[in-house]
C-alpha cells in the first residue's frame, strides 16, 4: 500500500516551493509525484496544427521526488507522517502518526 495516492492533498517540505499545498495529479514508478500548481517550469512548445496545439511558452508542473512532500493533515493544519495499520475486519488503512486519525474512510 502506497503512503501517497492520487488525489491526496500534500504540502511541499523542501525546495523552491516549500510550504505550498496542492493535490496529487499523478504518481510515477520512479518515486516521483506530480502535484497541482507546484514546481512550475516554462516549456517552449512548437505549434502543431494537425493536433490543434498552439505554439509558445507554456508553464507546466514538473514532478517532485516523493521524499520532498508530506500528506496534509486538515486537523493539525500541517504536513504529517503516514503509517499503515490493519483494522479488526482485516482492511489496511493509512493513518496520521501525530494523532492516529485514519486517512482512508
Backbone as JSON Lines, residues from 0, in Angstrom:
{"i":0,"aa":"X","n":[0.85,-1.18,0.0],"ca":[0.0,0.0,0.0],"c":[0.9,1.24,0.0]}
{"i":1,"aa":"X","n":[0.61,2.17,-0.91],"ca":[1.4,3.39,-1.01],"c":[0.97,4.39,0.05]}
{"i":2,"aa":"X","n":[1.93,5.16,0.53],"ca":[1.63,6.16,1.54],"c":[0.96,7.4,0.92]}
{"i":3,"aa":"X","n":[1.25,7.67,-0.35],"ca":[0.63,8.82,-1.04],"c":[-0.1,8.28,-2.27]}
{"i":4,"aa":"X","n":[-1.33,8.75,-2.45],"ca":[-2.15,8.29,-3.56],"c":[-2.61,9.48,-4.4]}
{"i":5,"aa":"X","n":[-3.08,9.19,-5.6],"ca":[-3.61,10.21,-6.49],"c":[-4.83,10.86,-5.84]}
{"i":6,"aa":"X","n":[-4.87,12.2,-5.86],"ca":[-5.98,12.93,-5.28],"c":[-5.73,13.41,-3.86]}
{"i":7,"aa":"X","n":[-4.66,12.94,-3.2],"ca":[-4.34,13.38,-1.84],"c":[-3.89,14.83,-1.85]}
{"i":8,"aa":"X","n":[-4.18,15.54,-0.78],"ca":[-3.66,16.9,-0.62],"c":[-2.34,16.82,0.12]}
{"i":9,"aa":"X","n":[-1.29,17.37,-0.49],"ca":[0.05,17.28,0.08],"c":[0.63,18.68,0.26]}
{"i":10,"aa":"X","n":[1.68,18.75,1.07],"ca":[2.41,20.0,1.29],"c":[3.87,19.73,0.98]}
{"i":11,"aa":"X","n":[4.53,20.68,0.31],"ca":[5.93,20.52,-0.08],"c":[6.81,20.87,1.11]}
{"i":12,"aa":"X","n":[7.79,20.0,1.41],"ca":[8.64,20.19,2.58],"c":[10.05,20.66,2.22]}
{"i":13,"aa":"X","n":[10.43,20.63,0.95],"ca":[11.79,21.03,0.57],"c":[11.77,21.59,-0.85]}
{"i":14,"aa":"X","n":[12.73,22.46,-1.13],"ca":[12.86,23.01,-2.47],"c":[12.33,24.43,-2.58]}
{"i":15,"aa":"X","n":[12.24,24.92,-3.82],"ca":[11.84,26.3,-4.04],"c":[10.37,26.56,-3.72]}
{"i":16,"aa":"X","n":[9.55,25.52,-3.71],"ca":[8.13,25.66,-3.42],"c":[7.77,25.17,-2.01]}
{"i":17,"aa":"X","n":[8.71,25.24,-1.11],"ca":[8.5,24.76,0.26],"c":[7.31,25.49,0.9]}
{"i":18,"aa":"X","n":[6.4,24.73,1.5],"ca":[5.23,25.29,2.16],"c":[3.99,25.38,1.3]}
{"i":19,"aa":"X","n":[4.11,25.14,-0.01],"ca":[2.94,25.23,-0.89],"c":[2.16,23.92,-0.85]}
{"i":20,"aa":"X","n":[0.84,24.04,-1.02],"ca":[-0.04,22.88,-0.99],"c":[-0.66,22.64,-2.36]}
{"i":21,"aa":"X","n":[-0.99,21.4,-2.62],"ca":[-1.67,21.04,-3.86],"c":[-2.09,19.59,-3.8]}
{"i":22,"aa":"X","n":[-2.9,19.19,-4.78],"ca":[-3.35,17.8,-4.81],"c":[-2.49,17.01,-5.8]}
{"i":23,"aa":"X","n":[-2.35,15.72,-5.55],"ca":[-1.52,14.85,-6.37],"c":[-2.28,14.55,-7.66]}
{"i":24,"aa":"X","n":[-1.63,14.83,-8.81],"ca":[-2.23,14.57,-10.1],"c":[-1.82,13.2,-10.64]}
{"i":25,"aa":"X","n":[-0.57,12.82,-10.41],"ca":[-0.06,11.58,-10.98],"c":[1.11,11.08,-10.15]}
{"i":26,"aa":"X","n":[1.27,9.77,-10.08],"ca":[2.39,9.16,-9.39],"c":[3.16,8.33,-10.41]}
{"i":27,"aa":"X","n":[4.46,8.56,-10.49],"ca":[5.31,7.83,-11.43],"c":[6.0,6.67,-10.71]}
{"i":28,"aa":"X","n":[6.46,5.68,-11.48],"ca":[7.07,4.49,-10.9],"c":[8.46,4.75,-10.32]}
{"i":29,"aa":"X","n":[9.12,5.8,-10.76],"ca":[10.49,6.07,-10.28],"c":[10.51,6.88,-8.99]}
{"i":30,"aa":"X","n":[9.39,6.95,-8.26],"ca":[9.37,7.64,-6.98],"c":[9.11,9.13,-7.09]}
{"i":31,"aa":"X","n":[8.59,9.57,-8.21],"ca":[8.29,10.99,-8.39],"c":[6.78,11.2,-8.42]}
{"i":32,"aa":"X","n":[6.36,12.41,-8.04],"ca":[4.95,12.74,-7.9],"c":[4.69,14.07,-8.58]}
{"i":33,"aa":"X","n":[3.59,14.15,-9.32],"ca":[3.19,15.39,-9.98],"c":[2.11,16.05,-9.11]}
{"i":34,"aa":"X","n":[2.4,17.27,-8.62],"ca":[1.5,17.98,-7.72],"c":[0.94,19.2,-8.45]}
{"i":35,"aa":"X","n":[-0.35,19.44,-8.29],"ca":[-1.04,20.52,-9.0],"c":[-0.54,21.89,-8.53]}
{"i":36,"aa":"X","n":[-0.05,22.71,-9.47],"ca":[0.36,24.08,-9.19],"c":[1.7,24.22,-8.49]}
{"i":37,"aa":"X","n":[2.48,23.16,-8.4],"ca":[3.76,23.19,-7.68],"c":[4.87,22.79,-8.64]}
{"i":38,"aa":"X","n":[6.06,23.39,-8.47],"ca":[7.24,23.11,-9.29],"c":[6.97,23.42,-10.76]}
{"i":39,"aa":"X","n":[6.49,24.64,-11.01],"ca":[6.17,25.07,-12.37],"c":[7.45,25.38,-13.14]}
{"i":40,"aa":"X","n":[7.46,24.98,-14.42],"ca":[8.59,25.24,-15.3],"c":[8.07,25.72,-16.64]}
{"i":41,"aa":"X","n":[8.84,26.58,-17.3],"ca":[8.44,27.08,-18.62],"c":[8.96,26.12,-19.68]}
{"i":42,"aa":"X","n":[8.09,25.8,-20.66],"ca":[8.46,24.89,-21.73],"c":[8.17,25.58,-23.05]}
{"i":43,"aa":"X","n":[9.13,25.56,-23.94],"ca":[8.96,26.13,-25.27],"c":[8.33,25.06,-26.15]}
{"i":44,"aa":"X","n":[7.12,25.34,-26.65],"ca":[6.37,24.34,-27.39],"c":[6.18,24.78,-28.83]}
{"i":45,"aa":"X","n":[6.49,23.87,-29.76],"ca":[6.29,24.14,-31.17],"c":[4.82,23.99,-31.52]}
{"i":46,"aa":"X","n":[4.31,24.81,-32.44],"ca":[2.92,24.64,-32.84],"c":[2.73,23.36,-33.67]}
{"i":47,"aa":"X","n":[1.59,22.74,-33.51],"ca":[1.24,21.56,-34.29],"c":[-0.2,21.73,-34.76]}
{"i":48,"aa":"X","n":[-0.38,22.22,-35.99],"ca":[-1.74,22.49,-36.47],"c":[-2.57,21.22,-36.62]}
{"i":49,"aa":"X","n":[-1.93,20.08,-36.87],"ca":[-2.68,18.83,-37.04],"c":[-3.34,18.41,-35.73]}
{"i":50,"aa":"X","n":[-2.65,18.62,-34.6],"ca":[-3.2,18.25,-33.3],"c":[-3.93,19.42,-32.63]}
{"i":51,"aa":"X","n":[-3.9,20.59,-33.27],"ca":[-4.56,21.76,-32.71],"c":[-3.81,22.37,-31.55]}
{"i":52,"aa":"X","n":[-2.48,22.19,-31.51],"ca":[-1.66,22.71,-30.42],"c":[-1.06,24.04,-30.86]}
{"i":53,"aa":"X","n":[-1.26,25.06,-30.04],"ca":[-0.72,26.37,-30.35],"c":[0.71,26.47,-29.8]}
{"i":54,"aa":"X","n":[1.58,27.14,-30.52],"ca":[2.96,27.28,-30.09],"c":[3.14,28.4,-29.09]}
{"i":55,"aa":"X","n":[4.32,28.43,-28.45],"ca":[4.62,29.48,-27.5],"c":[5.28,28.92,-26.26]}
{"i":56,"aa":"X","n":[5.39,29.76,-25.24],"ca":[5.98,29.35,-23.97],"c":[4.84,29.03,-23.01]}
{"i":57,"aa":"X","n":[4.79,27.79,-22.56],"ca":[3.74,27.39,-21.64],"c":[4.37,27.04,-20.29]}
{"i":58,"aa":"X","n":[3.58,27.17,-19.23],"ca":[4.04,26.77,-17.9],"c":[3.34,25.48,-17.53]}
{"i":59,"aa":"X","n":[4.11,24.52,-17.02],"ca":[3.52,23.25,-16.62],"c":[4.21,22.72,-15.38]}
{"i":60,"aa":"X","n":[3.51,21.82,-14.68],"ca":[4.07,21.22,-13.48],"c":[5.12,20.19,-13.85]}
{"i":61,"aa":"X","n":[6.16,20.13,-13.05],"ca":[7.19,19.11,-13.21],"c":[7.16,18.23,-11.96]}
{"i":62,"aa":"X","n":[7.56,16.97,-12.1],"ca":[7.47,16.05,-10.95],"c":[8.46,16.39,-9.84]}
{"i":63,"aa":"X","n":[8.04,16.09,-8.61],"ca":[8.87,16.2,-7.41],"c":[9.17,14.8,-6.9]}
{"i":64,"aa":"X","n":[10.25,14.65,-6.14],"ca":[10.5,13.37,-5.51],"c":[9.56,13.22,-4.31]}
{"i":65,"aa":"X","n":[9.12,12.0,-4.07],"ca":[8.13,11.78,-3.01],"c":[8.67,12.06,-1.62]}
{"i":66,"aa":"X","n":[10.0,12.11,-1.46],"ca":[10.57,12.42,-0.15],"c":[10.45,13.89,0.19]}
{"i":67,"aa":"X","n":[10.11,14.74,-0.78],"ca":[10.0,16.17,-0.56],"c":[8.57,16.64,-0.32]}
{"i":68,"aa":"X","n":[7.64,15.72,-0.13],"ca":[6.26,16.09,0.15],"c":[5.75,15.29,1.34]}
{"i":69,"aa":"X","n":[4.75,15.85,2.02],"ca":[4.08,15.17,3.13],"c":[2.58,15.31,2.94]}
{"i":70,"aa":"X","n":[1.85,14.33,3.4],"ca":[0.4,14.4,3.35],"c":[-0.08,15.48,4.31]}
{"i":71,"aa":"X","n":[-1.04,16.31,3.85],"ca":[-1.54,17.42,4.66],"c":[-2.61,16.91,5.61]}
{"i":72,"aa":"X","n":[-2.44,17.21,6.9],"ca":[-3.4,16.81,7.92],"c":[-4.33,17.99,8.17]}
{"i":73,"aa":"X","n":[-5.64,17.9,7.83],"ca":[-6.54,19.04,8.0],"c":[-6.83,19.38,9.46]}
{"i":74,"aa":"X","n":[-6.62,18.44,10.37],"ca":[-6.9,18.7,11.78],"c":[-5.79,19.56,12.39]}
{"i":75,"aa":"X","n":[-4.54,19.2,12.14],"ca":[-3.41,19.96,12.69],"c":[-2.96,21.08,11.77]}
{"i":76,"aa":"X","n":[-3.46,21.12,10.54],"ca":[-3.11,22.13,9.53],"c":[-1.61,22.11,9.19]}
{"i":77,"aa":"X","n":[-0.98,20.92,9.25],"ca":[0.44,20.75,8.93],"c":[0.62,19.49,8.11]}
{"i":78,"aa":"X","n":[1.84,19.33,7.57],"ca":[2.2,18.08,6.93],"c":[2.42,17.03,8.0]}
{"i":79,"aa":"X","n":[2.07,15.79,7.7],"ca":[2.16,14.75,8.71],"c":[2.7,13.46,8.11]}
{"i":80,"aa":"X","n":[3.36,12.67,8.97],"ca":[3.85,11.37,8.54],"c":[2.69,10.38,8.51]}
{"i":81,"aa":"X","n":[2.85,9.36,7.67],"ca":[1.79,8.4,7.44],"c":[2.25,7.01,7.88]}
{"i":82,"aa":"X","n":[1.35,6.29,8.55],"ca":[1.58,4.91,8.89],"c":[0.47,4.06,8.3]}
{"i":83,"aa":"X","n":[0.68,2.75,8.28],"ca":[-0.31,1.82,7.76],"c":[-0.63,0.82,8.86]}
{"i":84,"aa":"X","n":[-1.92,0.65,9.15],"ca":[-2.31,-0.32,10.16],"c":[-3.48,-1.14,9.65]}
{"i":85,"aa":"X","n":[-3.67,-2.29,10.29],"ca":[-4.74,-3.19,9.89],"c":[-5.86,-3.1,10.92]}
{"i":86,"aa":"X","n":[-7.08,-2.91,10.42],"ca":[-8.24,-2.82,11.3],"c":[-8.71,-4.22,11.71]}
{"i":87,"aa":"X","n":[-9.72,-4.28,12.6],"ca":[-10.23,-5.55,13.1],"c":[-10.82,-6.41,11.99]}
{"i":88,"aa":"X","n":[-11.43,-5.76,10.98],"ca":[-12.04,-6.53,9.89],"c":[-11.03,-6.95,8.83]}
{"i":89,"aa":"X","n":[-9.74,-6.64,9.02],"ca":[-8.7,-7.09,8.1],"c":[-8.31,-6.11,7.02]}
{"i":90,"aa":"X","n":[-8.98,-4.95,6.93],"ca":[-8.63,-3.96,5.9],"c":[-7.46,-3.13,6.38]}
{"i":91,"aa":"X","n":[-6.58,-2.79,5.45],"ca":[-5.42,-1.96,5.77],"c":[-5.76,-0.51,5.44]}
{"i":92,"aa":"X","n":[-5.45,0.39,6.35],"ca":[-5.75,1.81,6.18],"c":[-4.52,2.65,6.52]}
{"i":93,"aa":"X","n":[-4.48,3.85,5.95],"ca":[-3.42,4.81,6.27],"c":[-3.9,5.66,7.43]}
{"i":94,"aa":"X","n":[-2.96,6.06,8.3],"ca":[-3.33,6.93,9.42],"c":[-2.22,7.94,9.65]}
{"i":95,"aa":"X","n":[-2.61,9.11,10.21],"ca":[-1.64,10.14,10.56],"c":[-0.95,9.73,11.86]}
{"i":96,"aa":"X","n":[0.37,9.83,11.88],"ca":[1.13,9.38,13.05],"c":[1.02,10.34,14.23]}
{"i":97,"aa":"X","n":[0.69,11.6,13.99],"ca":[0.64,12.56,15.1],"c":[-0.6,12.37,15.97]}
{"i":98,"aa":"X","n":[-1.76,12.07,15.36],"ca":[-2.97,11.96,16.15],"c":[-3.74,10.66,15.91]}
{"i":99,"aa":"X","n":[-3.14,9.68,15.22],"ca":[-3.74,8.38,14.94],"c":[-5.09,8.47,14.24]}
{"i":100,"aa":"X","n":[-5.32,9.55,13.52],"ca":[-6.56,9.73,12.76],"c":[-6.44,8.97,11.43]}
{"i":101,"aa":"X","n":[-7.48,8.22,11.05],"ca":[-7.45,7.43,9.82],"c":[-7.66,8.34,8.62]}
{"i":102,"aa":"X","n":[-6.82,8.17,7.58],"ca":[-6.91,8.97,6.36],"c":[-8.0,8.4,5.46]}
{"i":103,"aa":"X","n":[-7.97,7.09,5.22],"ca":[-8.94,6.44,4.33],"c":[-10.2,6.11,5.12]}
{"i":104,"aa":"X","n":[-11.33,6.53,4.58],"ca":[-12.59,6.23,5.26],"c":[-13.45,5.34,4.38]}
